[in-house]
Amino acid sequence: MLQTELETRATIAEALKRIHLFSAEHLELIINSTKTRVLKKNETLLAAGQVCDFTAIVTFGSLRLFRLADEKDVTLNFFTEMDFAADHESFIRQKPAANRIEAMEDSVVALLTIQQLHQLIHHNPSFFALGRVMENWTKSTELTTHLNTPQLRYEKLMQLHPDWILRFSQIHLASYLGMAPETFSRMKRKSLFS
């Protein structure tokens, strides 16, 4: 067993507390609205062409958001414990997703459907706070767009997510940073010896 139900509930509550000071009653309402799903490593949570009608809270393990572009696998984001994951554009527009989400390791997610989210917001406007997490779903962090050298992008990754170096493959990390795997490897070696 990857995680007990009690551990899953506690992780969901902690993730929710990071975005808003929900009352105990509201936390319970959200948690009770979720459905837990266990994913095996490499299992797909969202396929390209599928409408993303959920947000997933990662309670154990990790996910990767990516797309295939010009026969290249482009990593847009990683989601680890207590992160919210979905495809923003597909979720907001309720149109088929261009991106995919898959488990990078055996994982547990708590799914909250768009219908459940609407019901919660109808119940109490404070649930609009859940929408704050949506803006980061599809956007790759600004590492690839605002930092113009591979060295700066690598350094920023190490500052923000040093654990990712141990969790994710160099190929996926290089794709995430918008660089060739060889460049990533060179940055990693340089970092180790400096």
N, C-alpha and C positions, 0 to 999 in steps of 0.2 A: 504494500500500500504506500503510495507516494505521500499522502497527507490525510490526517483524520478530518472528519467533518468539523470538529471544533477548531482545528488549526486553520482550515479553509475559511470559516466564518471570521476568525480573529484577523486573518490577513486581509479579507475584504473590508472589515471595519477599519483597519489601519490605513488601507489605501484610500478609503473615503475620507478619513480624518485629514489626510494630506491636502485635500482640495477644498474642504469646507468643514466648519464646526457644526455638523449635524447633531441634532438631539439624539438621545438613546433610542427614542421611539422611531425617528426617521431612519437611523442606521438599521434598525430591525426591519423596517418596511423594505428598504433597499435590499438588504441581505436575503430576506424571504422572497423577493421578486427574482432573484438570480437562479440559474440552473447550472450546476457544476458539470464540467465535461473534462474527462481525462484524455490526453493526447499522447500518443507514442511519438518518439523521436521521428522527425520527417513527415509526420501526419499533417494533412492540410486542414486548417481551420476555415480559411476562405480561399476559394478557387477563383481564378480570373474568369469573368463572365457571370459570376454569382453575385446577387445583390447582397450587400452587407447590411443586414437588418439587426445588428447587435453591436454592443460594445463588450469586450472581454476584459476582465480584471485577471491578470496573471497572479495566481496565488502560489504557484510552485513551477519552477522551470523557466523556460524562455521561448520567445517567438521571434520570427523574423518577417518583416514586411518587405516584399521585393516585387520586381516586375521583370519580364523579359523584353528587352529592347534591342533590336538589330541582332538577335540571337545571342545577346549578352544578358547575363543574370545581374541585375542592378539592385543592390540592397539599399532600401530607403530608410529603414529603422530597425532597431532591436527593442524588444520589450522583455523586461525581467520582472521579478517578484514585485508586486504592488503597482505595476504599470497598467494603464488602460490601453487597450489595443483595438483597432478597427481600421477600416479604410474610410477616411474622412469623406472624400468626394462621393463614393458609393453610398455611404450612410446618409449624408445630407440630402442627396438628390434621389436616393432610392433607385439608382440605375446600376447596371452590371459593372462590377469592379474591373479595372485594368490591372490591379495589383493582386498579389497573393499573400496569404499569411500561413506560415507553417511552423510547427514546433521544432526548435533547435535541439531539444533534449526532451525526455519524458516530462510532461507538464500537466498542470491542472489549471483550468480557467473557470471563472464564474461568469456566465453569460447573462447579460441584461438586454432584452430585445427592445427595439424601438417602440413597440406597442406598450411594453411595460414602463419604459421611460416616459412616454406621453401620459400614461395613467398616473404615475408618480407626480409629474408636473401639474396635472389637473387636480390632484389631491392637495398639493401645496407648492406654491411658486419657489420655495427655497430649493427645490430639486433642480431648478435651472442651473445650479452650481455644477451639476454633472456635465453640463455642456462645456465648461471651461477646459476640460481635458481633451476635447475633440480637436483643437487646433494643432496639436502635435502628432496626431496619428499618422498622417501620410507624409508630412514634411520630413525629409531627412534633416537632421539637425543642421544648423547653418555652417557646419564644418566644411562642407564642400563648396558652398557658394561665397562665403565671405572671407575665408582664409585662403589666400592664393598660392601658398607654397605647400608642398607635401609635408615638410618639416613642421610647419605651424599647425596643419590639420592633425598630424600625429600627436603633437604635444598637447593640443586641446583635447583630443580623445583621452590621452593619459590623465589629464587633469580631471575631466568629467567622469570617465568610466574606466578606471585602471583595471577593474575586474574583467572587463570584456576581453582583454588580451588572453586571459586564461580560459574564458568560456566559449569564445567563437573562433572559427577558423580564420587564418590569415587571408584566405581568398575572399571571404565574406566581409571581413573588416576592411580590406583594401577597396572592395567595391563600394562599401559604405562611405569611405573617405574620398572616392573618386580618383583612385590611383591604381597603377598596375601592382600585382602581388609582389613583383621583384622590388619595386620602390618601397612598398610597405615593409618588406623584409629588411631592406637597407636601413630604413628609419628605425626599425626595432633594434637592429644590431648597433647602430650609432647610439641609440638611447642606452643600451646596456653597457657600452664602453665609455660613456661620458660621465 
